[in-house]
Amino acid sequence: MKKKVLIIDTGGTISQKPDNTGVLKPAVNEYIDMVPNLENLADLSFTRMDRIDSTDMTTEYRASIATEIYRHHHEYDGFVVLHGTDTMADTACALTYMIQNLGKPIVITGAQLPIFSPGPDGINNLYYSVEAATRDIGETVICFGDRILRGSRAVKENTHGFNAFSSPRLAPVGELGVTLSLLDHRIRRFKGNPVLFTDFDSGIVYMRQTSGSSIDVLDHLLDADLSGIVIGGFGTGNIQSRLIDTMKKFSDRGIPMVVATVCHKGSTMIDQYAVGKAAHEAGAIEAKDLSHQAAVQKLMYACGKVKKDFSLLNPRDKKELIYSIFTTPVARDMAEIDE
């Protein structure tokens, strides 16, 4: 018996079709007919959401994707989400934290070219994504080009290449070629008890340091109504000395700060150098080997959990609980349990 797969269409290049003037506009379901033998892979169903440019993706929209999956998790063996490439990695991270313990594949894919174009990459991406949704995978992944990547580890690295996504800190969990091959370090299917949590706190900002700039952006953020900050640190998480006093002010207000590395590979080690250790002593914690996209989404998740379930705690205790949630691995999103 064929497995049942739900395809959730959120928009993006893959499902767009040129009109009479050549302008790309969302197609209905006819793009499915462009993929040979797709319906032989699985018993397919479709949900078409408000299709948007992924640049405009919001936490609320991601929550609606997670809720749609959760509502139907008993009915389907796997899920495919069609998505624009620009913020696909962010959505993959968000879904990792929004819907946990599903035990089934959530496969996110898209394309660099519309599926109706000559030589489109979307045909292979959609075909292999549906196949992946029927296979022994129990996590959120991105299926794109010749790779299947853990969702919380993926980043977009190429604006035009068909292998647009990579996972610099973790090998792919699957490879695509003549056949679809799954690797042993993936999370396998399991009988889960899914937990849905979509009350993310979107009051999180990401700030990347600018070497040589005389403008202290962090200081200007003191007047903003922030819930938390992810700072892109140089190297192993080093922070410019002139920012430390401002970081102490945020810490005194109970606002959590996470230091991620701007490097594509490796991990933060903020106590290795004095400039990093000063940030740690000012109240920041390190993202370790989380990408900045994963760090932002996980901090939204942690802040949202504390705001919803522990609203009566004092600011200092809230911050410590947020840090505890943030540093707890979810679906092997951090290296400590990958190795």
Summary of the structure (lengths in Angstrom):
residues: 339
radius of gyration: 20.6
end to end distance: 36.0
largest distance: 64.3
contacts: 1189
relative contact order: 0.12
helix: 34%
strand: 21%
